[in-house]
Amino acid sequence: MRPQELYAQVGMTHEALSGIVDQVRQLVAGAEVWDRRALTVDDSSVITPAEAADAVAEELRACADALDLAIGHAEAAWSAASRIGDGG
């Protein structure tokens, strides 16, 4: 893959990651508004429904944060790739 092709691919990857992080943040928002009193967990669970719901939101938030970090790295690679040519 030539540098110019890589630049375009990194740009598409950045765009895709940005869309995914938006979706994950929407999932977080959805989980945060669950009525904790109406939730149940299976009988073998060692945590309460509220704790389970909090864990879902917390893990999704961590996922979104990790994706934000990945987006930052993609932006840095995209910027660096924009400066590379191969004479072709």
N, CA, C and O atoms as a GROMACS GRO file, in nm:
protein
  352
    1MET      N    1   0.085  -0.117   0.000
    1MET     CA    2   0.000   0.000   0.000
    1MET      C    3   0.090   0.124   0.000
    1MET      O    4   0.181   0.136   0.081
    2ARG      N    5   0.062   0.212  -0.092
    2ARG     CA    6   0.140   0.336  -0.100
    2ARG      C    7   0.097   0.434   0.009
    2ARG      O    8  -0.014   0.423   0.061
    3PRO      N    9   0.186   0.530   0.043
    3PRO     CA   10   0.152   0.625   0.149
    3PRO      C   11   0.021   0.700   0.124
    3PRO      O   12  -0.056   0.724   0.218
    4GLN      N   13  -0.005   0.736   0.000
    4GLN     CA   14  -0.128   0.810  -0.030
    4GLN      C   15  -0.251   0.721  -0.006
    4GLN      O   16  -0.355   0.770   0.039
    5GLU      N   17  -0.238   0.592  -0.035
    5GLU     CA   18  -0.348   0.499  -0.011
    5GLU      C   19  -0.369   0.479   0.140
    5GLU      O   20  -0.482   0.472   0.188
    6LEU      N   21  -0.258   0.469   0.212
    6LEU     CA   22  -0.267   0.453   0.356
    6LEU      C   23  -0.334   0.574   0.418
    6LEU      O   24  -0.418   0.560   0.508
    7TYR      N   25  -0.300   0.693   0.372
    7TYR     CA   26  -0.360   0.816   0.423
    7TYR      C   27  -0.513   0.809   0.412
    7TYR      O   28  -0.584   0.840   0.507
    8ALA      N   29  -0.560   0.768   0.296
    8ALA     CA   30  -0.705   0.759   0.275
    8ALA      C   31  -0.767   0.653   0.365
    8ALA      O   32  -0.875   0.674   0.421
    9GLN      N   33  -0.700   0.539   0.381
    9GLN     CA   34  -0.752   0.432   0.467
    9GLN      C   35  -0.757   0.475   0.614
    9GLN      O   36  -0.852   0.444   0.684
   10VAL      N   37  -0.654   0.547   0.659
   10VAL     CA   38  -0.653   0.595   0.797
   10VAL      C   39  -0.767   0.695   0.816
   10VAL      O   40  -0.832   0.695   0.921
   11GLY      N   41  -0.792   0.778   0.718
   11GLY     CA   42  -0.904   0.872   0.726
   11GLY      C   43  -1.037   0.801   0.739
   11GLY      O   44  -1.122   0.841   0.818
   12MET      N   45  -1.056   0.695   0.661
   12MET     CA   46  -1.181   0.618   0.671
   12MET      C   47  -1.191   0.548   0.806
   12MET      O   48  -1.300   0.539   0.864
   13THR      N   49  -1.078   0.498   0.856
   13THR     CA   50  -1.077   0.433   0.988
   13THR      C   51  -1.113   0.533   1.097
   13THR      O   52  -1.190   0.501   1.187
   14HIS      N   53  -1.058   0.653   1.088
   14HIS     CA   54  -1.091   0.758   1.184
   14HIS      C   55  -1.240   0.788   1.182
   14HIS      O   56  -1.303   0.801   1.288
   15GLU      N   57  -1.296   0.799   1.064
   15GLU     CA   58  -1.438   0.828   1.051
   15GLU      C   59  -1.522   0.715   1.111
   15GLU      O   60  -1.621   0.740   1.180
   16ALA      N   61  -1.483   0.591   1.084
   16ALA     CA   62  -1.557   0.476   1.136
   16ALA      C   63  -1.549   0.472   1.289
   16ALA      O   64  -1.650   0.449   1.355
   17LEU      N   65  -1.431   0.494   1.344
   17LEU     CA   66  -1.415   0.494   1.490
   17LEU      C   67  -1.499   0.604   1.554
   17LEU      O   68  -1.559   0.583   1.660
   18SER      N   69  -1.504   0.719   1.491
   18SER     CA   70  -1.583   0.830   1.544
   18SER      C   71  -1.731   0.793   1.549
   18SER      O   72  -1.800   0.826   1.645
   19GLY      N   73  -1.778   0.725   1.446
   19GLY     CA   74  -1.917   0.681   1.445
   19GLY      C   75  -1.945   0.577   1.552
   19GLY      O   76  -2.051   0.579   1.615
   20ILE      N   77  -1.850   0.487   1.573
   20ILE     CA   78  -1.868   0.383   1.674
   20ILE      C   79  -1.870   0.444   1.814
   20ILE      O   80  -1.953   0.406   1.896
   21VAL      N   81  -1.780   0.538   1.841
   21VAL     CA   82  -1.778   0.598   1.975
   21VAL      C   83  -1.908   0.674   2.000
   21VAL      O   84  -1.957   0.676   2.113
   22ASP      N   85  -1.964   0.735   1.899
   22ASP     CA   86  -2.094   0.802   1.915
   22ASP      C   87  -2.203   0.701   1.952
   22ASP      O   88  -2.286   0.727   2.038
   23GLN      N   89  -2.201   0.585   1.886
   23GLN     CA   90  -2.299   0.481   1.915
   23GLN      C   91  -2.283   0.429   2.058
   23GLN      O   92  -2.382   0.408   2.128
   24VAL      N   93  -2.159   0.409   2.101
   24VAL     CA   94  -2.135   0.360   2.236
   24VAL      C   95  -2.182   0.462   2.339
   24VAL      O   96  -2.240   0.426   2.441
   25ARG      N   97  -2.157   0.590   2.313
   25ARG     CA   98  -2.203   0.693   2.406
   25ARG      C   99  -2.357   0.697   2.413
   25ARG      O  100  -2.414   0.726   2.518
   26GLN      N  101  -2.423   0.667   2.302
   26GLN     CA  102  -2.569   0.658   2.304
   26GLN      C  103  -2.614   0.539   2.388
   26GLN      O  104  -2.715   0.546   2.459
   27LEU      N  105  -2.539   0.428   2.381
   27LEU     CA  106  -2.571   0.313   2.464
   27LEU      C  107  -2.556   0.347   2.612
   27LEU      O  108  -2.637   0.306   2.695
   28VAL      N  109  -2.450   0.421   2.645
   28VAL     CA  110  -2.430   0.465   2.783
   28VAL      C  111  -2.550   0.546   2.829
   28VAL      O  112  -2.605   0.523   2.937
   29ALA      N  113  -2.589   0.642   2.748
   29ALA     CA  114  -2.702   0.728   2.784
   29ALA      C  115  -2.829   0.645   2.806
   29ALA      O  116  -2.907   0.673   2.897
   30GLY      N  117  -2.848   0.545   2.723
   30GLY     CA  118  -2.965   0.458   2.739
   30GLY      C  119  -2.960   0.379   2.869
   30GLY      O  120  -3.061   0.366   2.938
   31ALA      N  121  -2.843   0.326   2.901
   31ALA     CA  122  -2.829   0.246   3.024
   31ALA      C  123  -2.843   0.332   3.149
   31ALA      O  124  -2.889   0.285   3.252
   32GLU      N  125  -2.805   0.457   3.139
   32GLU     CA  126  -2.812   0.546   3.255
   32GLU      C  127  -2.954   0.582   3.296
   32GLU      O  128  -2.978   0.622   3.410
   33VAL      N  129  -3.049   0.567   3.206
   33VAL     CA  130  -3.186   0.606   3.238
   33VAL      C  131  -3.277   0.487   3.270
   33VAL      O  132  -3.397   0.504   3.289
   34TRP      N  133  -3.219   0.367   3.276
   34TRP     CA  134  -3.300   0.252   3.314
   34TRP      C  135  -3.359   0.274   3.453
   34TRP      O  136  -3.292   0.330   3.540
   35ASP      N  137  -3.480   0.231   3.472
   35ASP     CA  138  -3.543   0.236   3.604
   35ASP      C  139  -3.487   0.120   3.686
   35ASP      O  140  -3.527   0.005   3.668
   36ARG      N  141  -3.394   0.150   3.775
   36ARG     CA  142  -3.325   0.047   3.852
   36ARG      C  143  -3.424  -0.038   3.934
   36ARG      O  144  -3.398  -0.156   3.958
   37ARG      N  145  -3.534   0.020   3.977
   37ARG     CA  146  -3.633  -0.053   4.058
   37ARG      C  147  -3.707  -0.158   3.976
   37ARG      O  148  -3.759  -0.254   4.033
   38ALA      N  149  -3.714  -0.140   3.845
   38ALA     CA  150  -3.789  -0.232   3.760
   38ALA      C  151  -3.702  -0.346   3.707
   38ALA      O  152  -3.754  -0.440   3.645
   39LEU      N  153  -3.572  -0.340   3.729
   39LEU     CA  154  -3.481  -0.441   3.675
   39LEU      C  155  -3.474  -0.563   3.766
   39LEU      O  156  -3.496  -0.555   3.887
   40THR      N  157  -3.442  -0.675   3.705
   40THR     CA  158  -3.419  -0.798   3.780
   40THR      C  159  -3.290  -0.862   3.731
   40THR      O  160  -3.242  -0.830   3.623
   41VAL      N  161  -3.235  -0.950   3.811
   41VAL     CA  162  -3.120  -1.030   3.770
   41VAL      C  163  -3.154  -1.176   3.798
   41VAL      O  164  -3.246  -1.205   3.874
   42ASP      N  165  -3.080  -1.268   3.735
   42ASP     CA  166  -3.110  -1.409   3.758
   42ASP      C  167  -3.077  -1.448   3.903
   42ASP      O  168  -2.999  -1.382   3.971
   43ASP      N  169  -3.137  -1.555   3.947
   43ASP     CA  170  -3.126  -1.598   4.087
   43ASP      C  171  -2.983  -1.627   4.131
   43ASP      O  172  -2.952  -1.615   4.249
   44SER      N  173  -2.897  -1.664   4.038
   44SER     CA  174  -2.760  -1.698   4.075
   44SER      C  175  -2.669  -1.576   4.085
   44SER      O  176  -2.552  -1.588   4.121
   45SER      N  177  -2.721  -1.460   4.053
   45SER     CA  178  -2.640  -1.338   4.053
   45SER      C  179  -2.603  -1.297   4.195
   45SER      O  180  -2.683  -1.307   4.287
   46VAL      N  181  -2.479  -1.250   4.209
   46VAL     CA  182  -2.433  -1.204   4.340
   46VAL      C  183  -2.438  -1.052   4.352
   46VAL      O  184  -2.397  -0.995   4.453
   47ILE      N  185  -2.489  -0.986   4.248
   47ILE     CA  186  -2.502  -0.840   4.252
   47ILE      C  187  -2.649  -0.803   4.234
   47ILE      O  188  -2.728  -0.880   4.179
   48THR      N  189  -2.682  -0.685   4.279
   48THR     CA  190  -2.819  -0.637   4.267
   48THR      C  191  -2.846  -0.589   4.125
   48THR      O  192  -2.752  -0.565   4.049
   49PRO      N  193  -2.972  -0.574   4.089
   49PRO     CA  194  -3.003  -0.519   3.957
   49PRO      C  195  -2.940  -0.381   3.936
   49PRO      O  196  -2.890  -0.352   3.827
   50ALA      N  197  -2.943  -0.297   4.038
   50ALA     CA  198  -2.884  -0.163   4.025
   50ALA      C  199  -2.734  -0.172   4.002
   50ALA      O  200  -2.678  -0.098   3.921
   51GLU      N  201  -2.668  -0.264   4.074
   51GLU     CA  202  -2.523  -0.281   4.055
   51GLU      C  203  -2.493  -0.332   3.915
   51GLU      O  204  -2.396  -0.289   3.852
   52ALA      N  205  -2.575  -0.423   3.866
   52ALA     CA  206  -2.556  -0.476   3.730
   52ALA      C  207  -2.574  -0.365   3.627
   52ALA      O  208  -2.495  -0.354   3.533
   53ALA      N  209  -2.677  -0.284   3.645
   53ALA     CA  210  -2.701  -0.173   3.552
   53ALA      C  211  -2.587  -0.072   3.557
   53ALA      O  212  -2.543  -0.022   3.454
   54ASP      N  213  -2.539  -0.043   3.678
   54ASP     CA  214  -2.425   0.048   3.692
   54ASP      C  215  -2.301  -0.008   3.623
   54ASP      O  216  -2.225   0.066   3.561
   55ALA      N  217  -2.281  -0.140   3.635
   55ALA     CA  218  -2.166  -0.203   3.570
   55ALA      C  219  -2.176  -0.193   3.418
   55ALA      O  220  -2.075  -0.170   3.351
   56VAL      N  221  -2.296  -0.211   3.365
   56VAL     CA  222  -2.315  -0.197   3.220
   56VAL      C  223  -2.275  -0.057   3.175
   56VAL      O  224  -2.197  -0.041   3.081
   57ALA      N  225  -2.328   0.043   3.243
   57ALA     CA  226  -2.298   0.182   3.205
   57ALA      C  227  -2.149   0.212   3.221
   57ALA      O  228  -2.089   0.277   3.136
   58GLU      N  229  -2.090   0.164   3.331
   58GLU     CA  230  -1.948   0.190   3.356
   58GLU      C  231  -1.859   0.126   3.250
   58GLU      O  232  -1.765   0.188   3.201
   59GLU      N  233  -1.889   0.001   3.215
   59GLU     CA  234  -1.807  -0.067   3.114
   59GLU      C  235  -1.824  -0.004   2.976
   59GLU      O  236  -1.727   0.008   2.901
   60LEU      N  237  -1.945   0.037   2.943
   60LEU     CA  238  -1.966   0.105   2.815
   60LEU      C  239  -1.893   0.240   2.812
   60LEU      O  240  -1.838   0.278   2.710
   61ARG      N  241  -1.895   0.310   2.925
   61ARG     CA  242  -1.821   0.437   2.935
   61ARG      C  243  -1.672   0.413   2.914
   61ARG      O  244  -1.606   0.490   2.845
   62ALA      N  245  -1.619   0.307   2.975
   62ALA     CA  246  -1.477   0.273   2.958
   62ALA      C  247  -1.447   0.238   2.812
   62ALA      O  248  -1.341   0.273   2.760
   63CYS      N  249  -1.540   0.170   2.747
   63CYS     CA  250  -1.524   0.138   2.605
   63CYS      C  251  -1.518   0.265   2.522
   63CYS      O  252  -1.432   0.278   2.435
   64ALA      N  253  -1.607   0.359   2.548
   64ALA     CA  254  -1.608   0.486   2.475
   64ALA      C  255  -1.479   0.563   2.499
   64ALA      O  256  -1.424   0.623   2.406
   65ASP      N  257  -1.430   0.562   2.623
   65ASP     CA  258  -1.305   0.631   2.653
   65ASP      C  259  -1.188   0.569   2.578
   65ASP      O  260  -1.101   0.640   2.527
   66ALA      N  261  -1.186   0.436   2.572
   66ALA     CA  262  -1.079   0.367   2.498
   66ALA      C  263  -1.087   0.399   2.349
   66ALA      O  264  -0.984   0.416   2.283
   67LEU      N  265  -1.207   0.406   2.297
   67LEU     CA  266  -1.224   0.443   2.156
   67LEU      C  267  -1.179   0.586   2.130
   67LEU      O  268  -1.120   0.615   2.026
   68ASP      N  269  -1.206   0.676   2.225
   68ASP     CA  270  -1.156   0.813   2.212
   68ASP      C  271  -1.004   0.815   2.203
   68ASP      O  272  -0.946   0.890   2.124
   69LEU      N  273  -0.939   0.732   2.284
   69LEU     CA  274  -0.793   0.722   2.278
   69LEU      C  275  -0.748   0.668   2.142
   69LEU      O  276  -0.653   0.718   2.083
   70ALA      N  277  -0.817   0.566   2.093
   70ALA     CA  278  -0.785   0.510   1.961
   70ALA      C  279  -0.803   0.615   1.852
   70ALA      O  280  -0.723   0.621   1.758
   71ILE      N  281  -0.906   0.696   1.863
   71ILE     CA  282  -0.929   0.803   1.765
   71ILE      C  283  -0.813   0.901   1.767
   71ILE      O  284  -0.768   0.946   1.661
   72GLY      N  285  -0.764   0.934   1.885
   72GLY     CA  286  -0.649   1.024   1.895
   72GLY      C  287  -0.527   0.967   1.825
   72GLY      O  288  -0.454   1.039   1.757
   73HIS      N  289  -0.504   0.837   1.841
   73HIS     CA  290  -0.392   0.773   1.773
   73HIS      C  291  -0.413   0.772   1.621
   73HIS      O  292  -0.319   0.794   1.545
   74ALA      N  293  -0.536   0.746   1.579
   74ALA     CA  294  -0.565   0.747   1.436
   74ALA      C  295  -0.543   0.887   1.378
   74ALA      O  296  -0.492   0.901   1.267
   75GLU      N  297  -0.583   0.989   1.453
   75GLU     CA  298  -0.560   1.127   1.407
   75GLU      C  299  -0.412   1.157   1.394
   75GLU      O  300  -0.369   1.222   1.298
   76ALA      N  301  -0.332   1.110   1.489
   76ALA     CA  302  -0.188   1.133   1.483
   76ALA      C  303  -0.127   1.061   1.363
   76ALA      O  304  -0.042   1.116   1.294
   77ALA      N  305  -0.170   0.938   1.339
   77ALA     CA  306  -0.120   0.863   1.223
   77ALA      C  307  -0.164   0.929   1.094
   77ALA      O  308  -0.086   0.938   0.999
   78TRP      N  309  -0.286   0.976   1.090
   78TRP     CA  310  -0.340   1.043   0.972
   78TRP      C  311  -0.258   1.169   0.943
   78TRP      O  312  -0.223   1.195   0.828
   79SER      N  313  -0.229   1.245   1.046
   79SER     CA  314  -0.150   1.367   1.029
   79SER      C  315  -0.010   1.334   0.978
   79SER      O  316   0.040   1.398   0.886
   80ALA      N  317   0.053   1.234   1.038
   80ALA     CA  318   0.188   1.195   0.995
   80ALA      C  319   0.186   1.143   0.852
   80ALA      O  320   0.276   1.173   0.774
   81ALA      N  321   0.085   1.064   0.818
   81ALA     CA  322   0.077   1.008   0.683
   81ALA      C  323   0.058   1.116   0.578
   81ALA      O  324   0.097   1.099   0.463
   82SER      N  325  -0.002   1.228   0.617
   82SER     CA  326  -0.025   1.335   0.520
   82SER      C  327   0.105   1.399   0.473
   82SER      O  328   0.107   1.468   0.371
   83ARG      N  329   0.212   1.376   0.545
   83ARG     CA  330   0.341   1.436   0.512
   83ARG      C  331   0.433   1.344   0.432
   83ARG      O  332   0.544   1.382   0.396
   84ILE      N  333   0.386   1.223   0.406
   84ILE     CA  334   0.471   1.124   0.340
   84ILE      C  335   0.436   1.113   0.193
   84ILE      O  336   0.318   1.110   0.156
   85GLY      N  337   0.536   1.107   0.111
   85GLY     CA  338   0.520   1.080  -0.031
   85GLY      C  339   0.619   0.973  -0.071
   85GLY      O  340   0.717   0.949  -0.001
   86ASP      N  341   0.595   0.909  -0.184
   86ASP     CA  342   0.689   0.806  -0.230
   86ASP      C  343   0.738   0.833  -0.371
   86ASP      O  344   0.794   0.745  -0.436
   87GLY      N  345   0.717   0.954  -0.417
   87GLY     CA  346   0.764   0.990  -0.550
   87GLY      C  347   0.684   0.929  -0.662
   87GLY      O  348   0.722   0.941  -0.779
   88GLY      N  349   0.574   0.863  -0.630
   88GLY     CA  350   0.495   0.795  -0.731
   88GLY      C  351   0.378   0.868  -0.766
   88GLY      O  352   0.300   0.822  -0.851
   0.00000   0.00000   0.00000
